[in-house]
């Protein structure tokens, strides 16, 4: 173990050395700044390199500190969630209507994905060094296949969000300032090349060990890339590589660590009752992996409570939940912070009306769809302090006492997939005596699961003119949710986006999906809170059809022209 830790430390140092200049992401530092020969000579060294790459993905996408800004990726300040600080509060994480090439969020995304590419390139290129000892070609290609998958994962984001971008596949011996944009089609073709290799060599899900990415993830991503390329039959085939694999299936029965969980209910009154359903089970800590009985998971983050390499705990619970425990009853008695199914949310990110109401009023399934059940979305909140005369009563807006935060911030639908059933007890609330984790969770997060694969295949069928097959795939997902089926005539891209919101709220990279579908500007106009409240307008001429190339990258690339996208000149 000490040897592995030493190798991992050396690899981290090397990746720091070859990472990008703070003011020019595409500028690479000479590779001899740190000697990689000390790290990339054995399978063990390359595995440490992959572990470092996974850690980089986790910290750059989900946050390495208490960063609510990271959640724009997941629909915050887009169509799925808004500021929770007041009914007219417009706390922007990104200002879409005045987007410029100097936007820091856009620059951060650009740097994130190129950082992953550079690190993946190091592993891919070093694997063929003569100094490396491999026991077999298969052993080498398993490592290279996973690195190529991550490179494709990054490039597909770049292509969806910016169109054509520079393609770099090699470590360079010195700094470069002459990058030029490849076309979007060329970037997608590179993704296909990498993913084709990955589907041949990555391990299947029944053969991987903790932290590795299975071959099914490559098929899933390949399906999405083929959709973006307009190759719909190929997209169907790729998605079927997951759906038809007996290692994967939608979970339809209660399973895992909390299948026998009981709870008093949100009013904390009376006897405990059986709690949860199969959708609720999917999001409980200890239930995310195949070894834990989950055959729906394709690719997750890999967090371990206070364990080696566990990473920074996620803060979905903190940011995405209402400040219900801070509310005061009409008699002035404040609610208590309770441990079960609450956590310590602070009311910063609130679901939009589209996400919390509109998408559920479909096919008469509002009351039957388990994704909208009390187990999965808390809509009713109660006064929970026995010292209050209102103890056990429903919190009503007319009874709410403003104590520096509005009812709007304190009471709103709470998606329970963000919350742990039982907290580890990092802290104890002074008033209630209840243990909590200060809004942090060590639960994993899905990057891909089979329900999304069905929705990708449905999208491919729809775009290929086969709505009856698209409806069948959508209905597999809806059937598990106990939602009424859709008909072929119902299927269009808006329905698919609605179903993705119902099934994948807080999981999918919503900005990336909307840009890939050409729907970002439309959905901002229809569902973005700031757009509606302030009647914002969006320029024509390509604006928000793709994101702007960061100006810092354009200026740093002094020996060639990185052309800006239309709408930002």
Secondary structure, DSSP 4 states (H G I P E B T S, - for coil): -HHHHHHHHHHHHHHHHHSEETTEEEEEPPGGGS-GGGTTTSHHHHHHHHHHHHHHHHHHHH-SSS-GGGGGGGTBTTTSEEE-S-TT----SS-GGG--TT-HHHHHHHHHHHHHHHHHHHHHHHTT-TT---S-HHHHHHHHHHHHHHHHHHHHHHHHHHSS-----S--SS------PPPHHHHHHHHHHHHHHHHHHSPPTTT--TTPPPHHHHHHHHHHHHHHHT-HHHHHHHHHHHHT-TT-----S--STTTT-EE--TT--SS-EE---HHHHTTSTT-SSGGGT-SSEEEE----TT-TT--SPB-HHHHHS--GGG-B-TTSPBPP--TTTT----S-EEE-HHHHTGGGSSTT-TTT-GGGSTTTEE---B---TTSTTTTSBP-GGGPBPSSS-HHHHSS-EEGGGS-SS---SEE-TTT--EE-TT-B----EEEEHHHHHHHHHHHHHHTT-HHHHHHHHHHHHHHTTPPPPPGGG-SHHHHHHHHHHHHTTTS-HHHHHHHTT-HHHHHHHH-HHHHHHT----SSSBTTBPPPPHHHHHH-TTS--PPPTT--
